[in-house]
Amino acid sequence: MGDVVSTLRRVPGFRSYWSAATVSSFGSAVSAVAVPVLVVTVLHASPFEVGLVNAAQFLPYALFGLIVGAYVDRVQRKPLLIWASVGRGACLGTIPVLWLTGVLNLWATAAALFVFGILSVVGFAATQSLLPRIVPRNLLLAANARVDQSDAAAQTAGPALGGVLVSIVTAPVAIAIDAVSYIVDALLIARVPVNEQMPARRVGSRLRGEIADGLRWTYGHPTLAPLAMSTHLWFLANAAALTVFATLALRTLALPAAVYGAIIAVSGVAMLLGATAAPRLGVRFGAGRTIIAARAAYPVAWAAVTLATLGVGVAAPPATVVVLFVAFAVHGAAAGCENANEMSLRQSVTPDALLGRMNGTMRSANRTLAAAGAVGGGALMTVAGDGFALLAVTLVFAGAVLVATCSPLRTNAFQ
């Protein structure tokens, strides 16, 4: 594995690509704190309005994911990624500018975040499809693991950094810092040496047909199809789980905000460790088996949360809190182990000409189901209580494991 890492470092352009991803991840982690603070404390939004602003960022994935995926396969990906990053920086930059001029309101913020969301759909499809043009396919697992390590580090330290920045320089200025991070991202990607030819298009091909080709590839492939369905279920369950847990921890169990934040931070640390181990696990056991084993950890973790919090009210006993820390550590480690293997498997089995459509299809469905999971988890908790909601979440996680296990994934390995 040491030889693989050493070889990866010598790949022209990978360091710039990885640095760009790292800067972007930390900037996004800052905004993840700054945007809610801006909406709630500066713009004084109601809970319903907070929901609308959040939806503005994710609605583009449902509306434009398939279309964007097809366009990514029609054009050179590096220039597309550069301009998507510049555009995202500009969108975020309008928020502090409007705030400084005294005209910022909720709807202007939602509009800026909606356009930001559209450009994020473009950016994510382009960046996931560009990596296989930079890195040889036998090094994709190690490359994706490096990117995941940066993302995990950002999720661990970024929120704390965001909180400090918001406290010192206010939320709008913290968002401005994220805007600058996207410009830095674009400059770093511009330094990546990659020889991209304009993709050949079939005579008379239409966008609808190209989208259909991407759907057929993703959901007709013997390995990708069950992986996609299992991942969709995971996003549904994960969004519901985190929604239910936030209310359970902060309201039902009345955990201090510091304890709640520490539980989430433990998940980030464990994710970093899992991402570090991901290449070794993928090479030794195979990508498919690693993904299945990691996904089997989620229902175990959430079953533990369900049992530990059953009937517990305010002033949760120390044993319950310990279980929550352990469960989130298991959850984070599993995410770190599987993500690089999943992304590398998807990139390895998909022809370059279909990468944009495959990535756009997967991300569109994943984000749409995540939004549904967040709403559904909150609604189920309201109607049936937190215990039933957590049980439902555990069963959906188990369903994701079952779909992956009963498929060719269990025999898939990197050659």
C-alpha positions in Angstrom: 0.0 0.0 0.0 2.9 2.3 0.7 4.0 1.8 -3.0 0.5 2.8 -4.1 0.5 6.0 -2.1 4.0 6.9 -3.4 2.9 6.3 -6.9 -0.2 8.4 -6.4 1.9 11.3 -5.3 3.8 11.2 -8.5 0.6 11.4 -10.7 0.7 14.8 -12.4 -2.1 17.0 -11.2 -3.4 14.8 -8.4 -2.0 17.1 -5.6 -3.7 20.1 -7.1 -7.0 18.1 -7.5 -6.7 16.9 -3.9 -5.8 20.3 -2.6 -8.8 21.8 -4.4 -11.1 19.2 -2.9 -9.7 19.8 0.6 -10.1 23.6 0.4 -13.7 23.2 -0.8 -14.6 20.7 1.9 -13.4 23.0 4.7 -15.2 26.0 3.1 -18.4 24.0 2.9 -18.0 22.9 6.5 -17.8 26.6 7.6 -21.0 27.4 5.6 -22.8 24.5 7.1 -22.6 26.4 10.4 -22.8 29.9 9.0 -25.9 29.6 6.8 -28.2 28.3 9.6 -26.9 31.0 11.9 -27.5 33.6 9.2 -31.1 32.4 8.5 -32.1 32.0 12.1 -30.4 34.8 14.0 -29.8 37.5 11.3 -32.8 37.1 9.1 -35.1 35.8 12.0 -36.7 33.1 9.9 -39.5 30.8 11.2 -38.9 27.0 11.3 -40.9 26.7 8.1 -38.8 29.3 6.4 -35.6 27.6 7.6 -37.0 24.4 5.8 -37.5 26.4 2.6 -34.0 27.7 2.6 -32.6 24.2 3.2 -34.8 22.8 0.4 -33.4 25.5 -2.0 -30.0 24.0 -1.8 -31.1 20.4 -2.5 -34.0 20.8 -4.9 -31.7 21.3 -7.9 -30.4 17.7 -7.4 -34.0 16.4 -8.1 -34.7 18.9 -10.9 -31.5 18.9 -12.8 -29.3 15.9 -11.8 -30.1 13.8 -14.9 -29.8 16.7 -17.3 -26.5 17.8 -15.9 -25.1 14.3 -16.0 -25.8 14.2 -19.7 -24.2 17.5 -20.4 -21.1 16.6 -18.4 -20.6 13.7 -20.9 -20.9 16.2 -23.8 -18.2 18.6 -22.8 -14.6 18.8 -21.4 -14.9 18.3 -17.6 -12.0 20.4 -16.3 -13.3 23.8 -17.7 -16.8 22.9 -16.6 -15.6 22.2 -13.0 -13.6 25.5 -13.0 -16.6 27.6 -14.0 -18.9 25.7 -11.6 -16.5 26.6 -8.8 -16.3 30.2 -9.9 -20.1 30.4 -10.1 -20.5 28.9 -6.6 -18.1 31.4 -5.2 -20.0 34.2 -6.9 -23.4 33.0 -5.6 -22.2 32.8 -2.0 -20.4 36.1 -2.4 -23.7 37.9 -3.2 -24.9 37.1 0.3 -22.4 39.2 2.3 -22.5 41.9 -0.3 -26.3 42.2 0.0 -25.9 42.1 3.8 -23.4 44.9 3.7 -25.7 47.1 1.6 -28.6 46.4 4.0 -30.9 44.7 1.4 -30.4 41.0 2.3 -33.6 39.1 3.0 -34.8 35.6 3.2 -35.9 35.3 -0.4 -32.6 36.7 -1.8 -30.7 34.2 0.4 -32.9 31.3 -0.9 -32.4 32.4 -4.5 -28.6 32.6 -4.1 -28.6 29.1 -2.5 -30.8 27.7 -5.2 -28.4 28.8 -8.0 -25.6 27.6 -5.8 -27.3 24.3 -5.7 -27.6 24.1 -9.5 -23.9 24.8 -9.8 -23.1 22.2 -7.1 -25.0 19.6 -9.2 -22.7 20.5 -12.1 -19.6 20.7 -9.9 -20.0 17.3 -8.2 -20.9 15.5 -11.5 -17.8 17.0 -13.1 -15.3 16.4 -10.3 -16.3 12.8 -9.8 -16.1 12.2 -13.6 -12.8 14.1 -14.0 -10.8 12.1 -11.5 -10.5 9.0 -13.7 -9.0 11.2 -16.4 -6.3 12.3 -14.0 -5.5 9.1 -12.1 -5.0 5.6 -13.6 -7.9 3.3 -12.8 -5.7 1.0 -10.7 -5.0 4.0 -8.4 -8.6 5.2 -8.1 -9.2 3.6 -4.7 -6.2 5.3 -3.2 -7.1 8.6 -4.8 -10.7 8.5 -3.6 -9.5 7.5 -0.1 -7.3 10.6 0.0 -10.2 12.8 -0.9 -12.4 11.1 1.7 -9.8 11.7 4.4 -9.8 15.4 3.6 -13.6 15.5 3.7 -13.7 13.6 7.0 -11.2 16.0 8.5 -13.3 18.9 7.3 -16.4 17.4 8.8 -14.6 17.0 12.1 -12.8 20.3 12.4 -14.8 22.4 10.0 -17.9 23.0 12.1 -15.7 24.1 15.1 -13.8 26.4 12.8 -17.1 27.7 11.4 -18.4 28.4 14.9 -15.3 30.4 15.8 -15.5 32.4 12.6 -19.2 33.1 13.1 -18.5 34.3 16.6 -15.6 36.5 15.6 -16.5 37.9 12.2 -20.3 37.2 11.9 -22.1 34.7 9.7 -22.2 36.7 6.5 -18.4 37.2 6.6 -17.9 33.5 7.3 -19.9 32.8 4.2 -17.7 35.2 2.3 -14.7 33.1 3.3 -16.4 30.0 1.8 -17.0 32.0 -1.4 -13.2 32.7 -1.5 -12.5 29.0 -1.0 -14.4 28.2 -4.2 -12.2 30.7 -6.1 -9.1 29.0 -4.7 -10.7 25.6 -5.7 -11.0 26.9 -9.3 -7.4 28.2 -9.4 -6.1 24.8 -8.2 -8.1 22.8 -10.7 -6.8 25.1 -13.5 -3.3 23.9 -12.6 -4.3 20.2 -13.2 -2.7 18.9 -16.4 -5.2 16.8 -18.2 -5.6 16.2 -21.9 -9.3 16.2 -22.6 -10.7 15.7 -26.1 -14.2 16.8 -27.0 -16.4 13.7 -26.5 -17.6 12.1 -29.7 -21.4 12.3 -30.0 -23.6 10.0 -32.1 -25.1 11.7 -35.1 -28.6 12.8 -34.3 -28.3 12.0 -30.6 -30.7 13.9 -28.3 -30.5 14.8 -24.7 -33.4 12.6 -23.8 -31.8 9.6 -25.4 -28.5 10.3 -23.7 -30.2 10.6 -20.3 -32.0 7.2 -21.0 -28.6 5.7 -21.8 -27.3 6.8 -18.4 -30.3 5.4 -16.6 -30.1 2.1 -18.5 -26.4 1.8 -17.6 -26.8 2.6 -13.9 -29.9 0.5 -13.3 -29.2 -2.2 -15.9 -25.6 -3.1 -14.9 -25.4 -6.3 -12.8 -23.2 -4.6 -10.2 -24.1 -0.9 -10.4 -27.9 -1.6 -10.2 -27.9 -3.3 -6.7 -25.2 -0.9 -5.5 -27.4 2.1 -6.6 -30.5 0.7 -4.9 -28.6 -0.1 -1.7 -27.1 3.4 -1.7 -30.5 5.0 -2.3 -31.9 3.2 0.7 -28.8 4.2 2.8 -29.4 7.9 2.0 -33.1 7.6 2.9 -32.3 6.0 6.2 -29.3 8.2 7.0 -31.2 11.5 6.5 -34.1 10.2 8.6 -31.8 8.9 11.3 -29.9 12.2 11.7 -33.2 14.2 11.7 -34.7 12.0 14.4 -31.5 11.9 16.4 -31.1 15.7 16.5 -34.6 16.1 18.0 -34.2 13.1 20.3 -30.8 14.2 21.7 -31.5 17.9 22.1 -35.1 17.7 23.2 -36.1 14.3 24.6 -32.8 13.5 26.2 -32.0 17.2 26.8 -28.3 16.6 26.1 -26.1 19.8 26.3 -25.2 21.2 22.9 -21.6 20.5 23.6 -22.3 16.8 24.2 -24.4 16.6 21.0 -21.6 18.3 19.1 -19.0 15.9 20.6 -21.1 12.9 19.4 -21.1 14.2 15.9 -17.4 15.0 16.1 -16.6 11.5 17.1 -18.4 10.3 14.0 -16.1 12.6 11.9 -12.9 11.3 13.6 -14.0 7.7 13.1 -14.8 8.5 9.4 -11.2 9.8 9.0 -9.8 6.5 10.4 -12.2 4.5 8.2 -11.1 6.4 5.1 -7.5 5.8 6.0 -8.2 2.0 6.2 -10.4 1.9 3.1 -7.7 1.2 0.5 -6.2 -1.7 2.4 -9.6 -3.2 3.0 -10.6 -2.8 -0.6 -7.5 -4.5 -1.9 -7.5 -7.3 0.6 -11.2 -8.2 0.7 -12.5 -6.7 -2.5 -14.6 -3.5 -2.9 -17.9 -5.2 -2.9 -17.3 -7.2 0.3 -15.9 -4.1 2.0 -19.0 -2.1 1.1 -21.4 -4.9 2.3 -19.5 -5.3 5.6 -19.5 -1.6 6.2 -23.2 -1.3 5.5 -23.9 -4.2 7.9 -22.5 -1.9 10.7 -25.2 0.7 10.3 -28.3 -1.3 11.5 -26.2 -2.6 14.4 -25.3 1.0 15.4 -28.8 2.3 15.1 -30.3 -0.7 16.9 -28.0 0.2 19.7 -29.2 3.8 19.7 -32.8 2.6 19.6 -32.4 0.2 22.6 -30.2 2.6 24.6 -32.7 5.5 24.4 -35.9 3.4 24.7 -38.0 5.0 27.6 -35.2 7.3 28.6 -36.2 10.9 29.2 -34.5 14.1 30.4 -31.1 13.5 32.2 -30.1 10.4 30.2 -27.9 8.1 32.3 -24.1 8.0 31.5 -24.5 4.5 30.0 -26.9 5.8 27.4 -24.5 8.6 26.4 -21.6 6.2 26.1 -23.7 4.0 23.8 -24.5 7.0 21.6 -20.8 7.9 21.3 -19.9 4.3 20.4 -22.8 4.0 17.9 -21.8 7.2 16.1 -18.1 6.0 16.1 -19.2 2.8 14.4 -21.4 4.8 12.0 -18.5 7.1 11.0 -16.0 4.3 10.6 -18.3 2.4 8.4 -18.9 5.5 6.2 -15.2 6.0 5.9 -14.5 2.4 4.9 -17.1 2.2 2.3 -17.2 5.5 0.5 -13.9 5.3 -1.3 -14.6 1.7 -2.3 -18.0 2.6 -3.6 -16.9 5.6 -5.6 -13.9 3.7 -7.0 -16.0 0.7 -8.0 -18.5 3.0 -9.8 -15.7 4.8 -11.6 -14.0 1.5 -12.5 -16.9 -0.3 -14.1 -18.3 2.7 -16.0 -16.9 3.8 -19.4 -15.5 7.3 -19.4 -18.3 8.4 -21.9 -21.0 7.5 -19.3 -19.3 8.7 -16.1 -21.2 12.1 -16.0 -24.5 10.4 -16.5 -23.9 7.7 -14.0 -22.7 10.1 -11.4 -25.5 12.6 -12.1 -28.1 9.8 -11.9 -26.8 8.4 -8.6 -26.4 11.8 -6.9 -29.8 13.0 -8.1 -31.6 10.0 -6.7 -29.5 10.0 -3.5 -30.1 13.6 -2.7 -33.8 13.4 -3.5 -34.2 10.4 -1.2 -32.2 12.2 1.5 -34.6 15.1 1.4 -37.5 12.6 1.6 -35.8 10.8 4.5 -35.4 14.0 6.4 -39.0 15.0 6.0 -40.3 11.5 6.6 -38.1 10.9 9.7 -39.4 14.1 11.3 -43.0 13.2 10.4 -42.8 9.6 11.6 -41.3 10.8 14.9 -44.1 13.4 15.3 -46.8 10.8 14.6 -45.4 7.6 16.2 -42.7 8.7 18.6 -38.9 8.5 18.5 -38.7 4.8 19.4 -40.8 3.7 16.4 -39.0 6.2 14.1 -35.5 4.8 15.1 -36.8 1.2 14.6 -38.0 2.1 11.1 -34.6 3.7 10.4 -32.8 0.5 11.5 -35.0 -1.6 9.3 -34.3 0.6 6.2 -30.5 0.4 6.9 -30.9 -3.4 7.1 -32.7 -3.4 3.8 -29.7 -1.6 2.2 -27.5 -4.4 3.5 -29.8 -7.1 2.2 -30.0 -5.6 -1.3 -26.2 -5.4 -1.4 -25.6 -8.9 0.0 -28.0 -10.6 -2.5 -26.1 -9.2 -5.5 -22.8 -9.7 -7.4 -21.2 -7.1 -5.1 -20.2 -9.9 -2.7 -17.8 -11.2 -5.3 -16.6 -7.9 -6.7 -13.0 -7.0 -6.2 -10.4 -4.6 -7.7 -8.1 -6.4 -10.1 
